[in-house]
Amino acid sequence: MLPGGLLAQESQAKIALSVEELPALEGELTLYLGRGEGGLYENVLDAIQQRNPALELNIRRGPTAALANAIVAESRAGVRRANLFWAVDTGAIGLISNEGLARELPQDLTNQLQANFRYEKWSPITGRIRTLPYNTERLTAADVPDDVMAVPDSGLSIGWAPAYASFQSFVTAMRLLEGEQATGEWLQKMDKVARSYAGELGVVMAVERGEVDMGFANHYYTLRLKAGKPDATVDLAFTNNDAGCLVNASGIVALSEGDLPINFIRYLLTREVQSFLSSEAFEIPLVDGVAPPQGLPDLATIQPPDINLTRLADLRPTLDLMRDVGVL
């Protein structure tokens, strides 16, 4: 699909709103955009601007955590430069919320989201689930532990990316669910048996090459690899009701008053944008009536842990723990 045609798509969904039902965006907005998703978020923004020529959209790009810290620092200095913050990780959104900077969203907007993704002061955009990609020539799904705490003792060769932000959010969830001592012991065991990679796409590619039996990664890295290489020898396994199958999300926060920031968020929840991010980025749509990415099992068969995603902002103790045990 060409990016320019993104907002011209038709869909049979009857629940998610279409861009045709939204008001035009007029005026100036400054968006702080966390880097990620290979430029596909940029395609969305370009399409919104093409559809709304009276919108002057200023974009500041950078790592999500750095932008969150910048917003907090600007606020403490009495400055507000950003009207919106689109983050690829909810930990950064939690930091903004904890500072009291996030504006409350109208209920008619949040009600468009699936029931377990409704928050008063931020809107999830798309979801991503933690997975255990495994090499299909070496293992079956039944060979992969369904308890994340059992992985270090499984006897399997494992790939991980401990410096990667998504992995650190996963460890934060583990720390909140299992406790600091158990998480520290898990990390120490993992450090003895795992092979490190710079990022989670690297982990998935290593699994497919047979360098390791399995790894830790967000679901879309495997789906993207398989989309480009249908015979790739890698598939997804899931743990059960623990941090190993955490469902995280990208999300957006309104930082200023007025209709324009809120209406901009509405565009990100339309079926056209949600369908694009599902089909092209392989992210999980969070509004009803949009098909999930091809290759992802029915989410009803997966049992993620029940955790408020904004609690993942409690990242500093995670980093301290990972440094203390020598993982970072």
C-alpha positions as a Markdown table, in Angstrom:
| # | Residue | x | y | z |
|---|---|---|---|---|
| 1 | Met | 0.0 | 0.0 | 0.0 |
| 2 | Leu | 1.3 | 3.5 | -0.9 |
| 3 | Pro | 1.6 | 5.8 | 2.2 |
| 4 | Gly | -0.3 | 8.5 | 0.3 |
| 5 | Gly | -3.3 | 6.3 | 0.0 |
| 6 | Leu | -3.4 | 5.4 | 3.6 |
| 7 | Leu | -6.4 | 7.5 | 4.6 |
| 8 | Ala | -8.2 | 6.6 | 1.4 |
| 9 | Gln | -8.7 | 3.0 | 2.4 |
| 10 | Glu | -12.2 | 1.5 | 2.7 |
| 11 | Ser | -13.1 | -0.9 | 5.4 |
| 12 | Gln | -16.1 | -3.0 | 6.2 |
| 13 | Ala | -15.7 | -2.4 | 10.0 |
| 14 | Lys | -18.8 | -0.9 | 11.5 |
| 15 | Ile | -17.4 | -0.1 | 15.0 |
| 16 | Ala | -14.2 | 1.9 | 14.6 |
| 17 | Leu | -14.8 | 5.4 | 13.2 |
| 18 | Ser | -13.6 | 6.4 | 9.7 |
| 19 | Val | -11.6 | 9.6 | 9.0 |
| 20 | Glu | -14.7 | 10.6 | 6.9 |
| 21 | Glu | -16.6 | 11.0 | 10.2 |
| 22 | Leu | -14.0 | 13.3 | 11.9 |
| 23 | Pro | -13.7 | 17.1 | 11.8 |
| 24 | Ala | -10.9 | 18.7 | 9.8 |
| 25 | Leu | -7.8 | 19.6 | 11.7 |
| 26 | Glu | -7.0 | 23.3 | 11.6 |
| 27 | Gly | -4.3 | 25.2 | 13.4 |
| 28 | Glu | -0.8 | 24.5 | 14.8 |
| 29 | Leu | 0.3 | 21.5 | 16.8 |
| 30 | Thr | 3.7 | 20.4 | 18.2 |
| 31 | Leu | 4.0 | 16.6 | 18.5 |
| 32 | Tyr | 6.9 | 14.9 | 20.3 |
| 33 | Leu | 7.3 | 11.6 | 18.5 |
| 34 | Gly | 9.2 | 8.7 | 20.0 |
| 35 | Arg | 11.4 | 7.0 | 17.4 |
| 36 | Gly | 10.3 | 3.5 | 16.3 |
| 37 | Glu | 8.5 | 1.3 | 13.9 |
| 38 | Gly | 10.7 | 1.9 | 10.9 |
| 39 | Gly | 9.1 | 5.1 | 9.8 |
| 40 | Leu | 5.6 | 3.8 | 9.6 |
| 41 | Tyr | 4.4 | 6.3 | 12.2 |
| 42 | Glu | 5.8 | 9.0 | 9.9 |
| 43 | Asn | 3.6 | 7.6 | 7.1 |
| 44 | Val | 0.6 | 8.0 | 9.3 |
| 45 | Leu | 1.5 | 11.6 | 10.1 |
| 46 | Asp | 2.1 | 12.4 | 6.5 |
| 47 | Ala | -1.3 | 11.0 | 5.5 |
| 48 | Ile | -3.0 | 13.1 | 8.3 |
| 49 | Gln | -1.3 | 16.2 | 7.1 |
| 50 | Gln | -2.2 | 15.5 | 3.4 |
| 51 | Arg | -5.8 | 15.2 | 4.4 |
| 52 | Asn | -5.7 | 18.3 | 6.6 |
| 53 | Pro | -3.9 | 21.0 | 4.7 |
| 54 | Ala | -4.8 | 23.6 | 7.3 |
| 55 | Leu | -2.9 | 21.7 | 10.0 |
| 56 | Glu | 0.6 | 22.9 | 10.7 |
| 57 | Leu | 2.2 | 19.9 | 12.5 |
| 58 | Asn | 5.6 | 20.5 | 14.0 |
| 59 | Ile | 7.4 | 17.2 | 15.0 |
| 60 | Arg | 10.2 | 16.8 | 17.4 |
| 61 | Arg | 11.7 | 13.3 | 17.1 |
| 62 | Gly | 13.9 | 11.4 | 19.5 |
| 63 | Pro | 14.1 | 8.3 | 21.8 |
| 64 | Thr | 10.9 | 8.0 | 23.8 |
| 65 | Ala | 12.5 | 8.1 | 27.2 |
| 66 | Ala | 14.5 | 11.2 | 26.3 |
| 67 | Leu | 11.5 | 13.1 | 25.0 |
| 68 | Ala | 9.5 | 12.2 | 28.2 |
| 69 | Asn | 12.4 | 13.6 | 30.3 |
| 70 | Ala | 12.4 | 16.7 | 28.1 |
| 71 | Ile | 8.7 | 17.3 | 28.6 |
| 72 | Val | 9.1 | 17.0 | 32.4 |
| 73 | Ala | 12.1 | 19.3 | 32.4 |
| 74 | Glu | 10.3 | 21.9 | 30.3 |
| 75 | Ser | 7.3 | 21.8 | 32.5 |
| 76 | Arg | 9.4 | 22.3 | 35.6 |
| 77 | Ala | 11.1 | 25.3 | 33.9 |
| 78 | Gly | 7.6 | 26.8 | 33.2 |
| 79 | Val | 7.7 | 26.0 | 29.5 |
| 80 | Arg | 5.3 | 24.0 | 27.4 |
| 81 | Arg | 6.5 | 23.2 | 23.9 |
| 82 | Ala | 4.6 | 20.0 | 23.1 |
| 83 | Asn | 0.9 | 19.7 | 22.6 |
| 84 | Leu | 1.0 | 15.9 | 22.2 |
| 85 | Phe | 3.4 | 13.1 | 23.0 |
| 86 | Trp | 3.3 | 9.9 | 21.0 |
| 87 | Ala | 5.4 | 7.3 | 22.8 |
| 88 | Val | 6.3 | 3.8 | 21.7 |
| 89 | Asp | 6.4 | 2.6 | 25.3 |
| 90 | Thr | 3.9 | 3.1 | 28.1 |
| 91 | Gly | 6.6 | 3.6 | 30.7 |
| 92 | Ala | 7.3 | 7.0 | 29.3 |
| 93 | Ile | 3.6 | 7.8 | 29.4 |
| 94 | Gly | 3.5 | 6.8 | 33.0 |
| 95 | Leu | 6.3 | 9.3 | 33.7 |
| 96 | Ile | 4.3 | 12.1 | 32.2 |
| 97 | Ser | 1.1 | 11.1 | 34.0 |
| 98 | Asn | 2.9 | 10.9 | 37.3 |
| 99 | Glu | 4.0 | 14.5 | 36.8 |
| 100 | Gly | 0.4 | 15.6 | 36.4 |
| 101 | Leu | 1.0 | 16.8 | 32.9 |
| 102 | Ala | -1.5 | 14.6 | 31.0 |
| 103 | Arg | -4.8 | 16.1 | 30.1 |
| 104 | Glu | -8.0 | 14.0 | 30.8 |
| 105 | Leu | -9.5 | 12.6 | 27.6 |
| 106 | Pro | -13.2 | 12.7 | 26.8 |
| 107 | Gln | -15.1 | 9.5 | 27.4 |
| 108 | Asp | -16.4 | 9.3 | 23.9 |
| 109 | Leu | -12.8 | 9.0 | 22.7 |
| 110 | Thr | -11.6 | 6.4 | 25.3 |
| 111 | Asn | -14.8 | 4.3 | 24.8 |
| 112 | Gln | -13.6 | 3.6 | 21.2 |
| 113 | Leu | -10.9 | 1.5 | 22.7 |
| 114 | Gln | -11.3 | -2.1 | 23.8 |
| 115 | Ala | -12.4 | -2.2 | 27.4 |
| 116 | Asn | -9.1 | -3.3 | 29.0 |
| 117 | Phe | -7.2 | -0.5 | 27.2 |
| 118 | Arg | -9.2 | 2.5 | 28.5 |
| 119 | Tyr | -7.3 | 5.1 | 30.5 |
| 120 | Glu | -8.5 | 8.6 | 31.6 |
| 121 | Lys | -5.4 | 10.5 | 30.7 |
| 122 | Trp | -3.8 | 8.8 | 27.8 |
| 123 | Ser | -4.9 | 6.8 | 24.8 |
| 124 | Pro | -3.2 | 3.5 | 23.7 |
| 125 | Ile | -2.8 | 3.4 | 19.9 |
| 126 | Thr | -1.6 | -0.1 | 19.1 |
| 127 | Gly | -0.6 | -3.1 | 21.2 |
| 128 | Arg | 2.4 | -5.4 | 21.2 |
| 129 | Ile | 2.7 | -8.7 | 23.1 |
| 130 | Arg | 5.9 | -10.3 | 24.5 |
| 131 | Thr | 6.7 | -13.6 | 22.9 |
| 132 | Leu | 9.2 | -16.4 | 22.9 |
| 133 | Pro | 10.2 | -16.8 | 19.2 |
| 134 | Tyr | 11.7 | -20.3 | 18.6 |
| 135 | Asn | 13.4 | -22.1 | 15.8 |
| 136 | Thr | 11.0 | -24.5 | 14.2 |
| 137 | Glu | 13.7 | -26.9 | 13.0 |
| 138 | Arg | 14.9 | -27.5 | 16.6 |
| 139 | Leu | 11.7 | -27.1 | 18.7 |
| 140 | Thr | 8.0 | -27.3 | 18.7 |
| 141 | Ala | 5.8 | -24.9 | 20.7 |
| 142 | Ala | 5.4 | -27.6 | 23.3 |
| 143 | Asp | 9.2 | -27.6 | 23.9 |
| 144 | Val | 9.1 | -23.9 | 25.0 |
| 145 | Pro | 8.4 | -23.3 | 28.7 |
| 146 | Asp | 5.0 | -21.7 | 29.3 |
| 147 | Asp | 6.4 | -20.2 | 32.6 |
| 148 | Val | 8.8 | -17.4 | 32.0 |
| 149 | Met | 10.5 | -18.1 | 35.3 |
| 150 | Ala | 11.4 | -21.6 | 34.0 |
| 151 | Val | 13.2 | -20.4 | 30.9 |
| 152 | Pro | 16.8 | -20.2 | 32.4 |
| 153 | Asp | 16.6 | -23.8 | 33.6 |
| 154 | Ser | 15.1 | -25.1 | 30.3 |
| 155 | Gly | 18.5 | -26.3 | 28.9 |
| 156 | Leu | 17.7 | -24.3 | 25.7 |
| 157 | Ser | 20.1 | -21.8 | 24.1 |
| 158 | Ile | 18.5 | -18.3 | 24.4 |
| 159 | Gly | 18.9 | -14.9 | 22.7 |
| 160 | Trp | 18.0 | -11.7 | 24.5 |
| 161 | Ala | 18.6 | -7.9 | 24.2 |
| 162 | Pro | 18.8 | -6.6 | 27.8 |
| 163 | Ala | 19.7 | -3.0 | 26.7 |
| 164 | Tyr | 16.5 | -2.8 | 24.6 |
| 165 | Ala | 13.7 | -0.6 | 26.0 |
| 166 | Ser | 11.0 | -3.2 | 25.4 |
| 167 | Phe | 13.0 | -5.8 | 27.3 |
| 168 | Gln | 13.4 | -3.5 | 30.2 |
| 169 | Ser | 9.7 | -2.9 | 30.3 |
| 170 | Phe | 9.2 | -6.6 | 30.4 |
| 171 | Val | 11.7 | -6.9 | 33.3 |
| 172 | Thr | 9.8 | -4.0 | 35.1 |
| 173 | Ala | 6.6 | -6.0 | 34.7 |
| 174 | Met | 8.4 | -9.1 | 36.1 |
| 175 | Arg | 9.7 | -7.1 | 39.1 |
| 176 | Leu | 6.1 | -5.8 | 39.8 |
| 177 | Leu | 4.6 | -9.3 | 39.5 |
| 178 | Glu | 7.3 | -11.6 | 41.0 |
| 179 | Gly | 9.2 | -9.2 | 43.3 |
| 180 | Glu | 12.7 | -7.8 | 43.1 |
| 181 | Gln | 14.5 | -10.8 | 44.6 |
| 182 | Ala | 13.0 | -13.4 | 42.3 |
| 183 | Thr | 13.6 | -11.1 | 39.3 |
| 184 | Gly | 17.2 | -10.5 | 40.2 |
| 185 | Glu | 17.8 | -14.3 | 40.6 |
| 186 | Trp | 16.1 | -14.8 | 37.2 |
| 187 | Leu | 18.4 | -12.2 | 35.6 |
| 188 | Gln | 21.5 | -13.8 | 37.1 |
| 189 | Lys | 20.5 | -17.2 | 35.8 |
| 190 | Met | 19.7 | -15.8 | 32.4 |
| 191 | Asp | 23.0 | -14.0 | 32.1 |
| 192 | Lys | 24.8 | -17.3 | 32.4 |
| 193 | Val | 22.9 | -19.0 | 29.6 |
| 194 | Ala | 21.8 | -16.3 | 27.2 |
| 195 | Arg | 23.5 | -14.7 | 24.2 |
| 196 | Ser | 23.1 | -10.9 | 23.9 |
| 197 | Tyr | 22.0 | -8.9 | 20.8 |
| 198 | Ala | 21.7 | -5.2 | 20.2 |
| 199 | Gly | 17.9 | -5.3 | 19.5 |
| 200 | Glu | 15.0 | -7.7 | 19.4 |
| 201 | Leu | 14.9 | -7.9 | 15.6 |
| 202 | Gly | 18.5 | -9.2 | 15.9 |
| 203 | Val | 17.2 | -11.8 | 18.4 |
| 204 | Val | 14.5 | -13.1 | 16.0 |
| 205 | Met | 17.0 | -13.2 | 13.1 |
| 206 | Ala | 19.4 | -15.2 | 15.3 |
| 207 | Val | 16.7 | -17.6 | 16.2 |
| 208 | Glu | 15.8 | -18.1 | 12.5 |
| 209 | Arg | 19.5 | -18.6 | 11.6 |
| 210 | Gly | 19.8 | -21.3 | 14.3 |
| 211 | Glu | 22.3 | -19.4 | 16.4 |
| 212 | Val | 20.0 | -19.9 | 19.4 |
| 213 | Asp | 17.0 | -22.2 | 20.0 |
| 214 | Met | 14.6 | -19.4 | 21.2 |
| 215 | Gly | 14.6 | -15.8 | 22.4 |
| 216 | Phe | 12.7 | -12.9 | 23.9 |
| 217 | Ala | 11.0 | -10.3 | 21.6 |
| 218 | Asn | 7.9 | -8.4 | 20.8 |
| 219 | His | 5.6 | -10.3 | 18.5 |
| 220 | Tyr | 5.9 | -8.0 | 15.4 |
| 221 | Tyr | 9.6 | -8.7 | 14.8 |
| 222 | Thr | 8.8 | -12.4 | 14.0 |
| 223 | Leu | 5.7 | -11.5 | 11.9 |
| 224 | Arg | 7.7 | -8.9 | 9.9 |
| 225 | Leu | 10.5 | -11.4 | 9.3 |
| 226 | Lys | 8.0 | -14.1 | 8.2 |
| 227 | Ala | 6.2 | -11.6 | 5.9 |
| 228 | Gly | 9.3 | -11.0 | 4.0 |
| 229 | Lys | 10.5 | -14.6 | 4.2 |
| 230 | Pro | 7.5 | -17.0 | 4.3 |
| 231 | Asp | 9.7 | -20.1 | 4.8 |
| 232 | Ala | 11.5 | -18.6 | 7.8 |
| 233 | Thr | 12.2 | -21.3 | 10.4 |
| 234 | Val | 10.8 | -19.3 | 13.3 |
| 235 | Asp | 7.4 | -19.1 | 15.0 |
| 236 | Leu | 5.9 | -17.7 | 18.2 |
| 237 | Ala | 5.4 | -19.3 | 21.6 |
| 238 | Phe | 3.7 | -17.7 | 24.6 |
| 239 | Thr | 4.0 | -18.0 | 28.3 |
| 240 | Asn | 0.9 | -18.0 | 30.5 |
| 241 | Asn | -0.2 | -15.2 | 32.8 |
| 242 | Asp | 3.2 | -13.7 | 33.5 |
| 243 | Ala | 5.5 | -11.0 | 32.3 |
| 244 | Gly | 6.6 | -13.2 | 29.4 |
| 245 | Cys | 3.3 | -12.5 | 27.6 |
| 246 | Leu | 2.9 | -8.9 | 28.7 |
| 247 | Val | 0.7 | -6.8 | 26.4 |
| 248 | Asn | 2.2 | -3.4 | 26.2 |
| 249 | Ala | 1.2 | -0.5 | 23.9 |
| 250 | Ser | 2.3 | 2.6 | 22.1 |
| 251 | Gly | 0.2 | 5.5 | 23.2 |
| 252 | Ile | -0.4 | 9.3 | 23.1 |
| 253 | Val | -0.9 | 12.0 | 25.7 |
| 254 | Ala | -2.6 | 15.4 | 25.2 |
| 255 | Leu | -0.5 | 18.0 | 27.0 |
| 256 | Ser | -2.5 | 21.2 | 26.2 |
| 257 | Glu | -6.2 | 22.3 | 26.2 |
| 258 | Gly | -8.4 | 22.8 | 23.2 |
| 259 | Asp | -10.2 | 20.6 | 20.7 |
| 260 | Leu | -7.3 | 20.3 | 18.3 |
| 261 | Pro | -5.0 | 17.9 | 20.3 |
| 262 | Ile | -8.0 | 15.7 | 21.1 |
| 263 | Asn | -9.2 | 15.5 | 17.5 |
| 264 | Phe | -5.7 | 14.7 | 16.4 |
| 265 | Ile | -5.8 | 11.6 | 18.7 |
| 266 | Arg | -9.2 | 10.6 | 17.1 |
| 267 | Tyr | -7.4 | 10.3 | 13.8 |
| 268 | Leu | -5.0 | 7.7 | 15.2 |
| 269 | Leu | -7.9 | 5.6 | 16.4 |
| 270 | Thr | -9.7 | 5.5 | 13.0 |
| 271 | Arg | -10.1 | 2.2 | 11.2 |
| 272 | Glu | -7.9 | 3.5 | 8.4 |
| 273 | Val | -4.9 | 4.2 | 10.6 |
| 274 | Gln | -5.5 | 1.2 | 12.8 |
| 275 | Ser | -5.8 | -1.1 | 9.7 |
| 276 | Phe | -2.5 | 0.4 | 8.3 |
| 277 | Leu | -0.6 | -0.2 | 11.5 |
| 278 | Ser | -2.0 | -3.7 | 11.7 |
| 279 | Ser | -1.2 | -4.7 | 8.1 |
| 280 | Glu | 2.1 | -2.8 | 7.7 |
| 281 | Ala | 3.6 | -2.6 | 11.2 |
| 282 | Phe | 2.0 | -5.9 | 12.4 |
| 283 | Glu | 0.9 | -4.1 | 15.6 |
| 284 | Ile | -2.3 | -5.0 | 17.4 |
| 285 | Pro | -5.3 | -2.7 | 16.7 |
| 286 | Leu | -7.0 | -1.6 | 19.9 |
| 287 | Val | -10.3 | -0.5 | 18.5 |
| 288 | Asp | -13.1 | -2.9 | 17.7 |
| 289 | Gly | -13.8 | -3.9 | 14.2 |
| 290 | Val | -10.2 | -3.9 | 12.8 |
| 291 | Ala | -8.5 | -7.2 | 12.0 |
| 292 | Pro | -5.4 | -8.2 | 13.9 |
| 293 | Pro | -2.1 | -8.6 | 12.1 |
| 294 | Gln | -1.8 | -11.7 | 9.9 |
| 295 | Gly | 0.0 | -14.6 | 11.7 |
| 296 | Leu | -0.8 | -13.6 | 15.2 |
| 297 | Pro | -2.9 | -16.2 | 17.1 |
| 298 | Asp | -6.3 | -15.3 | 18.4 |
| 299 | Leu | -5.7 | -13.1 | 21.4 |
| 300 | Ala | -8.5 | -15.0 | 23.2 |
| 301 | Thr | -6.1 | -17.9 | 23.4 |
| 302 | Ile | -3.3 | -15.8 | 25.1 |
| 303 | Gln | -3.5 | -15.0 | 28.8 |
| 304 | Pro | -1.4 | -11.9 | 29.6 |
| 305 | Pro | -0.9 | -10.7 | 33.2 |
| 306 | Asp | -3.3 | -8.1 | 34.6 |
| 307 | Ile | -1.2 | -5.0 | 35.1 |
| 308 | Asn | -1.8 | -1.2 | 34.7 |
| 309 | Leu | 0.6 | -0.3 | 31.9 |
| 310 | Thr | 1.4 | 3.1 | 33.4 |
| 311 | Arg | 3.1 | 1.3 | 36.3 |
| 312 | Leu | 5.8 | 0.4 | 33.8 |
| 313 | Ala | 7.1 | 4.0 | 34.4 |
| 314 | Asp | 8.8 | 2.7 | 37.5 |
| 315 | Leu | 11.9 | 1.9 | 35.4 |
| 316 | Arg | 14.7 | 3.2 | 37.6 |
| 317 | Pro | 14.6 | 0.3 | 40.1 |
| 318 | Thr | 14.7 | -2.1 | 37.1 |
| 319 | Leu | 17.8 | -0.5 | 35.6 |
| 320 | Asp | 19.4 | -0.4 | 39.0 |
| 321 | Leu | 18.7 | -4.1 | 39.5 |
| 322 | Met | 20.0 | -5.0 | 36.0 |
| 323 | Arg | 23.2 | -3.1 | 36.7 |
| 324 | Asp | 23.6 | -4.7 | 40.1 |
| 325 | Val | 23.4 | -8.2 | 38.7 |
| 326 | Gly | 25.7 | -7.3 | 35.8 |
| 327 | Val | 23.3 | -7.6 | 33.0 |
| 328 | Leu | 23.8 | -3.9 | 31.9 |
